[in-house]
Amino acid sequence: MRKTYQNSKIDTPNAFELTVPEHVNVVMAEVAADMREGLLALAVGAGLQVMTALMDSDVTALAGPKGKHDADRTAVRHGQDRGSVTLGGRRVPVQRPRVRAADGSGELPVPAYELFSSTEVLGRLAMEKMLAGLSTRRYGPVGLEPVGKQVTATARSTSKSAVSRKFVAQTETALAELLAADLSRLDLVAVMVDGVHFAETCCVVALGIDLQGNKIPLALVEGATENATLVTDLLVGLRERGLDVTRPILACLDGSKALHRAVTDVFDAPVIQRCQLHKIRNVRDKLPQRLRPGVERRMRAAYHADSALEAEALLTALARELDKTHPSAAASLREGMDQTLTVLRLGVPPTLARTLRSTNAIESMISICRDSSRNVKHWRDGQMALRWCAAGMVEAGKQFRRVNGHLHLPSLRAALERDVTGTVGPVVQDDLVNVA
């Protein structure tokens, strides 16, 4: 635990108000050996000297020039002590200057040291490298930049246990921030819900698409299976965090009955869009190998028809043909057929329909979560699964781009409202929208 020895009540410069000298002399003899190890090692050696000069400048600003008496000074020098600073994903030992208040009330912070000794960058770097697939065992040997043998020999906080502790703390913070984010300002047009398994734990995750086309990771819960109770808890949590569930919203789901039930229970006016790709796979799995390509081709052509009526006619005709030889495939095709055609019924333009006709957007986020945790061999408990999944969702959020055809989303909102009131018409495309 870090000691709170400093007197924060005394008016001192903060870490972002450093006393920066105009000139700093670098002793080249001290960094000559680093030249043989490359430019980065040389820069590190020179940088440590500059940091020492910055700390000395801060001490002078607090306590006055060394060796000159000042009756009005508010601080005095108090020698040096061992400390450490963050450097390239490791902690490097340094000698830090100490300053105390002249009235003896306590020790004062040195802004430069406070800035460079922060461990926040250390934890963030460890999290980024581990999510990129670097294991804790290889963090020190191959995950850090070469900063010189002298610095590397004295560095710490690179062991497996130290890196693991930093990663756990960072992912706990990511999980807490994700689950506590205020959703009252979000204006969602579409929501997607799906599950991802980590060993014996199932994490149900939610992704929202707002009126500007931004994809937003919303929340996650953990359980044993993707059941209605678990999904309902997830959606109720969104409502309690301020998400408006009274407005019409497009819910893009796979064929899970649990998801359908939870969405209809929590949202006042959901419009369900069943994933067309899931439906194609479900029908394919009930057919012999020789028939799969032809049936898939006909289903895709139907889903890209000009209208919902035309698509329904094509799918119904296909189902009648399959009734004679493969009734299970025909029954799967008919099941939920109208919900697979929602984007066509609403008249969603093809550029936007490409995103909303399937659950690919949330499955892309789930894929990043799985890829980030691919090195985990032993899942201890559900909390560990939540931490890794939340870290993956945050990482996916950094990579998201706005959905294709996002300029059509206001028209989709109007179509959803008409659908709920029973007066559905096609999404209007004006000249501005056509640019998308």
C-alpha positions as CSV (number, residue, x, y, z in Angstrom):
1,M,0.0,0.0,0.0
2,R,1.3,3.4,-0.9
3,K,2.1,5.7,2.0
4,T,0.2,9.0,2.2
5,Y,3.0,10.9,3.7
6,Q,2.7,14.1,1.7
7,N,0.9,17.2,2.9
8,S,-1.7,17.9,0.3
9,K,-3.0,21.0,2.1
10,I,0.0,23.1,1.2
11,D,-0.3,25.0,-2.1
12,T,2.2,23.2,-4.4
13,P,2.4,22.8,-8.2
14,N,0.6,19.7,-9.5
15,A,2.0,17.0,-11.8
16,F,0.8,18.9,-14.9
17,E,2.5,22.2,-13.8
18,L,6.1,21.1,-13.9
19,T,8.9,23.6,-13.5
20,V,10.7,23.0,-16.8
21,P,14.2,24.4,-17.2
22,E,15.1,26.1,-20.4
23,H,18.3,24.0,-20.8
24,V,19.3,20.6,-19.5
25,N,22.9,19.3,-19.7
26,V,23.2,15.6,-20.5
27,V,26.5,13.9,-19.4
28,M,27.3,11.9,-22.6
29,A,29.9,9.9,-20.7
30,E,27.1,8.3,-18.7
31,V,25.2,7.3,-21.8
32,A,28.1,6.3,-24.0
33,A,27.7,2.6,-23.2
34,D,24.0,2.8,-24.2
35,M,25.0,3.9,-27.8
36,R,26.1,0.4,-28.6
37,E,22.6,-1.0,-27.7
38,G,20.7,1.2,-30.1
39,L,19.0,4.5,-30.3
40,L,16.2,3.6,-27.9
41,A,18.6,2.7,-25.1
42,L,20.5,5.9,-25.7
43,A,17.3,7.9,-25.5
44,V,16.3,6.2,-22.3
45,G,19.7,7.0,-20.7
46,A,19.4,10.6,-21.7
47,G,15.7,10.7,-20.6
48,L,16.5,9.5,-17.1
49,Q,19.0,12.4,-16.8
50,V,16.4,14.8,-18.0
51,M,13.9,13.5,-15.5
52,T,16.5,14.0,-12.7
53,A,17.0,17.6,-13.9
54,L,13.2,18.1,-13.9
55,M,12.9,16.9,-10.3
56,D,15.8,19.1,-9.2
57,S,14.0,22.1,-10.9
58,D,10.8,21.3,-9.0
59,V,12.8,21.1,-5.7
60,T,14.3,24.5,-6.5
61,A,10.9,26.0,-7.2
62,L,9.6,24.7,-3.9
63,A,12.6,25.3,-1.6
64,G,14.5,27.9,-3.4
65,P,18.1,27.8,-4.8
66,K,20.4,25.4,-2.9
67,G,22.9,27.1,-0.5
68,K,21.0,30.5,-0.5
69,H,19.2,31.5,2.7
70,D,15.6,32.6,2.2
71,A,13.7,33.6,5.4
72,D,10.4,33.5,3.6
73,R,10.7,30.0,2.1
74,T,7.8,27.6,2.7
75,A,9.7,24.4,2.1
76,V,13.1,22.9,2.8
77,R,15.2,20.1,1.2
78,H,15.0,16.8,3.1
79,G,17.6,14.6,1.3
80,Q,16.8,11.7,-1.0
81,D,15.1,8.4,-0.8
82,R,14.6,5.3,-3.0
83,G,11.8,5.4,-5.5
84,S,10.8,4.1,-8.9
85,V,9.3,5.3,-12.1
86,T,7.4,3.7,-14.9
87,L,9.5,3.1,-18.1
88,G,8.3,1.0,-21.1
89,G,6.1,-1.4,-19.1
90,R,8.5,-1.9,-16.2
91,R,9.4,-0.1,-12.9
92,V,12.9,1.4,-12.8
93,P,14.5,2.4,-9.5
94,V,15.6,6.0,-9.1
95,Q,16.7,8.3,-6.3
96,R,13.9,10.7,-5.6
97,P,14.4,14.1,-3.8
98,R,12.4,14.9,-0.7
99,V,11.0,18.2,0.3
100,R,9.3,19.1,3.6
101,A,7.2,22.1,4.6
102,A,9.2,24.7,6.5
103,D,6.7,24.7,9.4
104,G,7.2,20.9,9.8
105,S,3.6,20.0,8.9
106,G,4.6,17.3,6.5
107,E,6.3,16.3,3.3
108,L,5.5,17.9,0.0
109,P,5.1,16.2,-3.4
110,V,7.6,16.7,-6.2
111,P,5.5,17.2,-9.3
112,A,7.9,15.6,-11.8
113,Y,8.3,12.5,-9.6
114,E,4.5,12.2,-9.1
115,L,4.0,12.3,-12.8
116,F,6.7,9.7,-13.8
117,S,5.9,7.3,-10.9
118,S,2.3,6.8,-11.9
119,T,1.4,3.2,-12.3
120,E,-1.7,3.8,-14.5
121,V,0.3,3.6,-17.7
122,L,1.9,0.3,-16.4
123,G,-1.4,-1.4,-15.9
124,R,-2.8,-0.1,-19.2
125,L,0.2,-1.4,-21.1
126,A,0.0,-4.8,-19.5
127,M,-3.7,-5.1,-20.4
128,E,-3.1,-4.1,-24.0
129,K,-0.3,-6.6,-24.5
130,M,-2.2,-9.5,-22.8
131,L,-5.3,-8.8,-24.9
132,A,-3.1,-8.9,-28.0
133,G,-2.1,-12.4,-27.0
134,L,1.1,-12.0,-25.0
135,S,1.2,-14.4,-22.0
136,T,2.4,-13.3,-18.6
137,R,5.4,-15.7,-18.9
138,R,6.7,-13.9,-22.0
139,Y,5.8,-10.3,-20.9
140,G,9.3,-9.5,-19.6
141,P,11.5,-11.4,-22.1
142,V,9.8,-10.4,-25.4
143,G,7.0,-8.0,-24.6
144,L,9.1,-5.0,-23.6
145,E,11.3,-2.7,-25.7
146,P,15.1,-2.9,-25.2
147,V,16.0,0.0,-23.0
148,G,19.6,-0.9,-22.2
149,K,21.2,-3.6,-20.1
150,Q,21.8,-1.4,-17.1
151,V,18.1,-0.3,-16.9
152,T,16.8,-3.9,-17.6
153,A,19.0,-5.4,-14.9
154,T,17.5,-3.2,-12.2
155,A,13.9,-3.2,-13.5
156,R,11.0,-4.8,-11.7
157,S,7.3,-5.4,-12.0
158,T,7.8,-7.7,-15.0
159,S,7.3,-11.1,-13.3
160,K,4.3,-13.3,-14.1
161,S,2.6,-12.5,-10.8
162,A,3.2,-8.8,-11.1
163,V,1.8,-8.6,-14.6
164,S,-1.1,-10.8,-13.7
165,R,-2.0,-8.5,-10.7
166,K,-1.9,-5.4,-12.9
167,F,-4.1,-7.1,-15.5
168,V,-6.6,-8.3,-13.0
169,A,-6.8,-4.8,-11.5
170,Q,-7.2,-3.2,-15.0
171,T,-9.9,-5.6,-16.2
172,E,-11.8,-5.2,-12.9
173,T,-11.8,-1.4,-13.6
174,A,-13.0,-2.0,-17.2
175,L,-15.8,-4.3,-16.0
176,A,-16.9,-1.8,-13.3
177,E,-16.9,1.1,-15.8
178,L,-18.8,-0.9,-18.4
179,L,-21.5,-2.0,-16.0
180,A,-21.8,1.5,-14.4
181,A,-22.0,3.6,-17.5
182,D,-25.0,6.0,-17.7
183,L,-27.2,5.0,-20.6
184,S,-29.8,7.8,-20.2
185,R,-28.3,9.8,-23.1
186,L,-28.3,7.0,-25.6
187,D,-30.8,7.0,-28.4
188,L,-30.7,3.5,-29.7
189,V,-32.3,2.4,-32.9
190,A,-31.2,-1.2,-32.8
191,V,-30.0,-3.7,-30.1
192,M,-28.3,-7.1,-30.5
193,V,-28.0,-9.7,-27.8
194,D,-26.0,-13.0,-27.9
195,G,-24.1,-15.4,-25.7
196,V,-20.4,-16.4,-25.6
197,H,-19.1,-19.4,-23.6
198,F,-15.8,-19.4,-21.7
199,A,-15.4,-23.0,-20.4
200,E,-18.5,-23.7,-18.2
201,T,-19.5,-20.0,-18.0
202,C,-21.9,-18.4,-20.4
203,C,-21.6,-14.6,-20.8
204,V,-24.6,-12.9,-22.4
205,V,-23.6,-9.6,-24.0
206,A,-25.5,-6.7,-25.5
207,L,-24.6,-4.3,-28.3
208,G,-26.5,-1.1,-29.2
209,I,-26.6,1.0,-32.4
210,D,-27.5,4.6,-31.9
211,L,-29.1,7.1,-34.2
212,Q,-25.6,8.2,-35.5
213,G,-24.7,4.6,-36.4
214,N,-22.2,4.1,-33.6
215,K,-21.9,0.6,-32.2
216,I,-21.8,0.6,-28.4
217,P,-21.0,-2.3,-26.1
218,L,-23.7,-2.0,-23.4
219,A,-23.4,-4.7,-20.7
220,L,-22.9,-8.4,-19.9
221,V,-24.0,-10.9,-17.4
222,E,-22.7,-14.4,-16.6
223,G,-24.5,-17.7,-15.9
224,A,-24.5,-21.3,-16.9
225,T,-26.7,-21.1,-20.0
226,E,-28.3,-18.5,-22.3
227,N,-31.7,-18.7,-20.5
228,A,-34.6,-16.2,-20.4
229,T,-34.0,-15.3,-16.7
230,L,-30.3,-14.4,-17.4
231,V,-31.1,-12.3,-20.5
232,T,-34.0,-10.6,-18.7
233,D,-31.6,-9.6,-15.9
234,L,-29.2,-8.2,-18.5
235,L,-31.9,-6.0,-20.2
236,V,-33.5,-4.9,-16.9
237,G,-30.0,-3.7,-15.9
238,L,-29.9,-1.6,-19.0
239,R,-33.3,-0.1,-18.1
240,E,-32.1,0.7,-14.6
241,R,-29.1,2.4,-15.9
242,G,-31.3,4.8,-17.8
243,L,-31.8,3.2,-21.2
244,D,-35.1,4.3,-22.8
245,V,-37.1,1.1,-23.4
246,T,-40.4,2.8,-24.3
247,R,-39.4,3.8,-27.9
248,P,-39.7,1.4,-30.8
249,I,-36.4,-0.5,-31.3
250,L,-35.2,-3.1,-33.8
251,A,-33.9,-6.2,-31.9
252,C,-31.6,-8.3,-34.1
253,L,-31.5,-11.8,-32.6
254,D,-30.7,-15.4,-33.5
255,G,-33.3,-18.0,-33.1
256,S,-33.1,-18.3,-29.4
257,K,-36.5,-18.3,-27.7
258,A,-34.9,-17.1,-24.5
259,L,-33.7,-13.9,-26.2
260,H,-37.0,-13.3,-27.9
261,R,-38.9,-13.7,-24.6
262,A,-36.6,-11.4,-22.6
263,V,-36.7,-8.7,-25.3
264,T,-40.5,-8.7,-25.5
265,D,-40.8,-8.7,-21.7
266,V,-38.5,-5.7,-21.1
267,F,-38.9,-3.4,-24.1
268,D,-42.3,-1.8,-24.7
269,A,-42.3,-1.9,-28.5
270,P,-39.5,-4.2,-29.9
271,V,-39.5,-5.1,-33.6
272,I,-37.8,-8.5,-34.0
273,Q,-35.4,-9.1,-36.9
274,R,-34.3,-12.8,-36.9
275,C,-30.8,-13.4,-38.2
276,Q,-31.0,-14.5,-41.8
277,L,-27.6,-16.2,-41.7
278,H,-28.6,-18.3,-38.7
279,K,-31.8,-19.3,-40.5
280,I,-29.8,-20.4,-43.6
281,R,-27.5,-22.5,-41.4
282,N,-30.4,-24.1,-39.5
283,V,-32.0,-25.2,-42.8
284,R,-28.7,-26.3,-44.3
285,D,-28.0,-28.6,-41.3
286,K,-31.2,-30.5,-42.0
287,L,-30.4,-31.2,-45.6
288,P,-28.0,-33.7,-47.3
289,Q,-24.7,-32.3,-48.6
290,R,-25.8,-32.3,-52.3
291,L,-28.8,-30.1,-51.7
292,R,-27.2,-27.5,-49.5
293,P,-25.6,-25.2,-52.1
294,G,-28.8,-24.9,-54.1
295,V,-31.1,-24.2,-51.2
296,E,-28.7,-21.7,-49.7
297,R,-28.5,-19.9,-53.0
298,R,-32.3,-19.7,-53.3
299,M,-32.7,-18.5,-49.7
300,R,-30.1,-15.7,-50.2
301,A,-31.8,-14.6,-53.3
302,A,-35.2,-14.4,-51.5
303,Y,-33.7,-12.4,-48.6
304,H,-32.3,-9.9,-51.2
305,A,-35.7,-9.6,-53.0
306,D,-37.2,-6.1,-53.6
307,S,-40.0,-6.6,-51.1
308,A,-41.1,-8.7,-48.2
309,L,-44.0,-10.1,-50.2
310,E,-41.8,-11.3,-53.0
311,A,-39.3,-12.8,-50.5
312,E,-42.1,-14.6,-48.6
313,A,-43.5,-16.1,-51.9
314,L,-40.0,-17.4,-52.9
315,L,-39.4,-18.9,-49.4
316,T,-42.9,-20.4,-49.3
317,A,-42.4,-22.0,-52.7
318,L,-39.1,-23.5,-51.5
319,A,-40.7,-24.8,-48.4
320,R,-43.4,-26.6,-50.4
321,E,-40.7,-28.3,-52.5
322,L,-38.8,-29.4,-49.4
323,D,-42.1,-30.8,-47.8
324,K,-42.0,-33.8,-50.0
325,T,-38.4,-35.0,-49.3
326,H,-37.1,-33.1,-46.2
327,P,-40.0,-32.0,-44.0
328,S,-37.7,-31.0,-41.1
329,A,-35.9,-28.5,-43.3
330,A,-39.2,-27.2,-44.6
331,A,-40.5,-26.7,-41.0
332,S,-37.3,-24.9,-40.0
333,L,-37.7,-22.6,-43.0
334,R,-41.3,-21.7,-42.2
335,E,-40.5,-21.2,-38.5
336,G,-40.2,-17.5,-37.8
337,M,-40.2,-16.7,-41.5
338,D,-41.9,-13.3,-41.1
339,Q,-39.4,-12.2,-38.5
340,T,-36.5,-12.9,-40.9
341,L,-38.1,-10.5,-43.4
342,T,-38.5,-7.5,-41.0
343,V,-35.8,-5.4,-42.7
344,L,-37.6,-5.9,-46.0
345,R,-41.0,-5.2,-44.6
346,L,-39.7,-1.9,-43.1
347,G,-38.1,-1.0,-46.5
348,V,-34.6,-0.7,-45.1
349,P,-32.1,0.3,-47.9
350,P,-29.6,-2.4,-48.8
351,T,-26.6,-0.6,-47.4
352,L,-28.1,-0.5,-43.9
353,A,-29.9,-3.8,-44.3
354,R,-26.6,-5.5,-44.7
355,T,-25.8,-4.8,-41.1
356,L,-29.3,-5.3,-39.6
357,R,-30.3,-8.6,-41.4
358,S,-27.9,-10.6,-39.3
359,T,-26.1,-10.6,-35.9
360,N,-22.7,-10.2,-37.5
361,A,-22.0,-7.0,-35.6
362,I,-22.3,-8.5,-32.2
363,E,-20.6,-11.8,-33.3
364,S,-17.7,-9.6,-34.4
365,M,-17.4,-8.3,-30.9
366,I,-17.7,-11.8,-29.5
367,S,-14.9,-12.9,-31.8
368,I,-12.6,-10.3,-30.4
369,C,-13.5,-11.4,-26.9
370,R,-12.6,-15.0,-27.8
371,D,-9.4,-14.0,-29.5
372,S,-8.3,-11.8,-26.6
373,S,-8.7,-14.7,-24.2
374,R,-7.2,-17.5,-26.4
375,N,-4.2,-18.0,-24.1
376,V,-6.3,-18.6,-21.0
377,K,-6.1,-22.3,-20.2
378,H,-7.8,-22.4,-16.8
379,W,-11.0,-20.5,-16.1
380,R,-11.3,-20.3,-12.3
381,D,-14.8,-18.8,-12.0
382,G,-17.5,-16.6,-13.5
383,Q,-15.9,-13.4,-12.3
384,M,-12.8,-14.2,-14.3
385,A,-14.9,-14.8,-17.4
386,L,-16.7,-11.5,-16.8
387,R,-13.4,-9.6,-16.5
388,W,-11.9,-11.1,-19.7
389,C,-15.2,-10.6,-21.6
390,A,-15.5,-7.0,-20.5
391,A,-11.9,-6.3,-21.5
392,G,-12.6,-7.8,-24.9
393,M,-15.7,-5.7,-25.3
394,V,-13.8,-2.5,-24.5
395,E,-11.1,-3.5,-27.0
396,A,-13.8,-4.2,-29.6
397,G,-15.3,-0.8,-28.9
398,K,-12.0,0.9,-29.9
399,Q,-12.1,-0.9,-33.3
400,F,-15.7,-0.2,-34.2
401,R,-16.7,2.0,-37.1
402,R,-20.1,3.4,-37.8
403,V,-22.5,1.0,-39.6
404,N,-22.8,1.2,-43.4
405,G,-25.8,3.3,-44.4
406,H,-25.9,5.1,-41.1
407,L,-27.6,8.1,-42.8
408,H,-30.7,6.0,-43.2
409,L,-31.1,5.4,-39.5
410,P,-33.5,8.4,-38.9
411,S,-35.7,7.0,-41.6
412,L,-35.5,3.6,-39.9
413,R,-36.7,5.1,-36.7
414,A,-39.7,6.6,-38.4
415,A,-40.4,3.2,-40.0
416,L,-40.2,1.4,-36.7
417,E,-42.7,3.9,-35.2
418,R,-45.1,3.3,-38.1
419,D,-44.7,-0.4,-37.7
420,V,-45.7,-0.3,-34.0
421,T,-48.7,1.8,-34.9
422,G,-49.7,-0.4,-37.7
423,T,-48.9,1.9,-40.7
424,V,-45.7,0.5,-42.2
425,G,-44.3,2.1,-45.3
426,P,-40.9,2.0,-47.0
427,V,-38.0,3.9,-45.7
428,V,-37.8,7.2,-47.6
429,Q,-34.5,7.8,-49.4
430,D,-33.8,11.5,-50.2
431,D,-30.8,12.8,-52.1
432,L,-28.7,13.3,-49.0
433,V,-29.2,9.8,-47.8
434,N,-28.4,8.3,-51.2
435,V,-24.9,9.7,-50.8
436,A,-24.3,7.0,-48.2
